[in-house]
C-alpha cells in the first residue's frame, strides 16, 4: 500500500474513532450532563428559528444532550454535534413543479434569514449540519469561534456573496459542503489552507475563475462538486 493511501486510510480511521468516542450516539455516562451555558445557547437558538413543523419539540428540560439533533461528548458534556438538516429529501424538479411537495419541504425549514448568532456560543462543535433550511445573507463570521469544526454542511440554503476568505482559518475542517447556495466570484485560495479536507462540495453556485493551483497540494481531498461547479464559470 502506498504511503499516501495509507495516510488517507489512517485519517478516516481517526475521524471515525473521534466521532464514535465523542458523539452522543453512545452517550451513556449518567455522571455527565448538559452544560448549562450551552443549554441556554440552544434555547436561544430555538427562539431564533422558524419551527412551524415543531421539529424542536424535544428541546425542553434540563439535559440538552437528549434533545433531537444534539450530540454531546460523553467525556465532557460539551455539545459537539448539531444536526438540524431539513428531514425532507430535496428534489429540485418537484420543488419547482409540485406545490404540495414544495409546501411540505418549506414547512420543515428552520431558516428564514441569517443563522441566529446564539449558535456562536456552541464553541465546542465538531459537526454542524444546517443543510436544506433556507438560511440566507452572507455566511456569519461567528462560525470562526468554532475552531474544532471537522464537518460543516451549509448546503441547499440561500447564502450569497463571496465564499468568505476566513474559511481558510477553519483548519480543523475535513468536510465542507456549500453546494446549492448563491455564492459568486472566485474560489478563495485561502481554502488551500484546509490541509485536513477530504471532501469539498461547491457545486451549483455562481463561481467564476479557475481552481486555485495550490489545491492540488491537498493530498486527502476528493474534489466532489468542485469540477462541476467550475464547468459553468463565466
C-alpha positions in Angstrom: 0.0 0.0 0.0 1.4 3.4 -0.9 2.3 5.9 1.8 -0.4 8.4 0.6 -3.1 5.7 0.6 -2.0 4.5 4.0 -2.2 8.1 5.3 -5.7 8.6 3.9 -6.9 5.3 5.5 -5.4 6.4 8.8 -7.1 9.8 8.6 -10.5 8.2 8.0 -9.9 5.7 10.9 -9.0 8.5 13.3 -12.1 10.6 12.3 -14.3 7.5 12.9 -12.8 6.9 16.3 -13.1 10.5 17.4 -16.8 10.6 16.2 -17.5 7.3 18.0 -15.9 8.4 21.2 -17.3 11.9 21.4 -20.8 12.0 19.9 -23.9 11.5 21.9 -25.0 8.4 19.9 -23.0 6.5 22.6 -23.8 8.9 25.3 -24.4 6.6 28.3 -22.4 8.1 31.2 -25.0 9.2 33.7 -22.4 11.3 35.5 -22.0 13.7 32.5 -24.9 16.1 31.8 -25.6 19.0 29.6 -23.6 22.1 30.3 -26.0 24.9 31.4 -24.5 27.7 29.4 -24.8 25.6 26.2 -28.3 24.5 27.1 -29.2 28.3 27.3 -27.5 28.9 24.0 -29.6 26.1 22.4 -32.8 27.6 23.8 -31.8 31.0 22.5 -31.1 29.4 19.1 -34.5 27.7 19.1 -36.2 31.0 19.8 -34.5 32.5 16.7 -35.6 29.7 14.4 -38.7 29.3 12.4 -40.2 26.0 13.5 -43.7 25.8 12.1 -43.5 22.0 12.0 -42.5 21.7 15.7 -39.3 19.9 14.8 -37.6 21.1 18.0 -40.4 19.9 20.3 -37.9 17.8 22.3 -35.8 20.9 23.2 -37.2 21.3 26.7 -35.9 20.0 30.1 -32.6 20.1 31.8 -30.5 17.6 29.7 -29.9 19.1 26.3 -27.9 16.1 25.3 -31.1 14.1 24.9 -32.6 16.7 22.5 -33.2 15.7 18.9 -30.3 16.8 16.7 -27.9 17.5 19.6 -24.9 15.3 20.3 -22.6 15.7 23.3 -19.2 14.5 24.3 -19.7 11.6 26.8 -16.4 12.7 28.4 -17.0 16.5 28.9 -20.8 17.1 28.3 -20.0 19.8 25.7 -22.3 19.9 22.7 -20.1 18.6 19.8 -22.7 17.9 17.2 -25.7 19.9 15.9 -27.7 18.3 13.1 -30.7 20.4 12.1 -30.9 19.4 8.4 -34.3 19.5 6.8 -35.6 15.9 7.1 -37.3 16.2 3.7 -35.0 15.0 0.9 -34.5 17.7 -1.7 -36.0 17.0 -5.2 -35.3 20.0 -7.4 -37.8 19.2 -10.0 -40.6 18.6 -7.5 -39.7 21.7 -5.7 -40.3 23.7 -8.8 -43.4 21.9 -10.1 -45.1 20.1 -7.2 -46.9 22.7 -5.0 -47.7 20.1 -2.3 -44.2 18.9 -2.0 -42.8 22.4 -2.0 -45.2 23.4 0.8 -44.1 20.3 2.9 -40.4 21.0 2.2 -40.7 24.6 3.2 -42.7 23.8 6.3 -39.8 21.8 7.6 -37.3 24.5 7.1 -35.9 26.2 10.2 -34.4 29.2 8.4 -35.7 32.5 7.2 -32.8 34.9 7.1 -29.5 34.7 8.8 -28.3 32.0 11.2 -29.0 33.2 14.8 -25.8 34.4 16.4 -26.6 32.4 19.6 -25.0 29.5 17.7 -21.6 31.1 18.3 -21.8 30.1 21.9 -21.5 26.4 21.0 -17.8 26.8 20.5 -17.0 23.1 21.0 -18.9 21.9 18.0 -17.2 19.3 15.8 -20.1 18.5 13.4 -22.5 21.2 12.2 -25.3 20.4 9.6 -27.8 23.1 8.8 -28.5 22.0 5.2 -31.8 22.5 3.3 -33.1 25.2 5.7 -33.3 28.4 3.6 -30.8 30.3 5.8 -29.6 33.4 3.9 -27.5 36.5 3.6 -23.7 36.1 3.9 -22.1 33.3 5.9 -21.7 34.6 9.5 -18.2 35.2 10.6 -19.0 34.0 14.2 -18.5 30.4 12.8 -14.8 31.2 13.3 -15.5 30.7 17.0 -15.9 27.0 16.3 -12.2 26.2 15.9 -12.8 22.4 16.4 -15.2 22.0 13.5 -14.4 19.0 11.5 -17.5 18.8 9.3 -19.7 21.7 8.2 -22.7 21.3 5.9 -24.5 24.5 4.9 -25.7 23.2 1.5 -29.1 23.9 -0.1 -29.5 27.3 1.6 -29.5 30.8 0.1 -26.2 32.2 1.3 -24.9 34.8 -1.2 -21.9 37.0 -1.8 -18.4 35.6 -2.0 -17.2 32.5 -0.3 -15.5 34.1 2.7 -11.8 34.1 2.9 -11.8 33.5 6.6 -13.0 29.9 5.9 -9.3 29.2 5.3 -8.8 29.7 9.1 -11.0 26.7 9.9 -8.1 24.4 9.7 -9.8 21.5 11.5 -12.3 21.1 8.7 -12.2 17.7 6.9 -15.7 18.1 5.3 -17.0 21.4 3.8 -20.3 21.4 1.9 -21.6 24.6 0.4 -23.4 23.3 -2.7 -26.6 24.9 -4.0 -26.4 28.3 -2.5 -25.9 31.6 -4.3 -22.2 32.2 -3.8 -20.5 34.3 -6.5 -16.9 35.2 -7.6 -13.7 33.1 -7.4 -12.9 30.3 -5.1 -10.7 31.9 -2.5 -7.2 30.5 -2.5 -7.3 30.6 1.4 -9.3 27.3 1.2 -5.9 25.8 0.3 -5.0 26.2 4.0 -7.5 23.5 4.9 -5.0 20.7 4.7 -7.3 18.2 6.5 -10.0 18.4 3.9 -11.2 15.1 2.5 -14.5 16.4 0.9 -15.3 19.8 -0.6 -18.5 20.4 -2.5 -19.0 23.9 -4.0 -21.3 22.8 -6.9 -24.4 24.7 -8.0 -23.2 28.2 -7.1 -22.2 31.1 -9.4 -18.5 30.8 -9.1 -16.0 32.3 -11.6 -12.4 32.0 -12.5 -10.1 29.0 -12.2 -9.5 26.4 -9.4 -6.5 27.7 -7.3 -3.4 25.8 -8.4 -2.4 25.1 -4.8 -5.5 23.0 -4.2 -3.6 20.1 -5.9 -1.5 20.1 -2.7 -4.5 19.0 -0.6 -3.5 15.4 -0.8 -6.5 13.9 1.0 -9.1 15.9 -0.9 -11.8 14.3 -3.0 -12.8 17.1 -5.5 -16.5 16.3 -5.2 -18.5 19.1 -6.7 -15.5 21.2 -7.5 -15.2 20.2 -11.1 -18.9 20.6 -11.7 -19.0 24.0 -10.1 -16.2 25.2 -12.4 -17.7 23.8 -15.6 -20.2 26.6 -15.7 -18.0 29.5 -14.8 -18.1 32.6 -16.9 
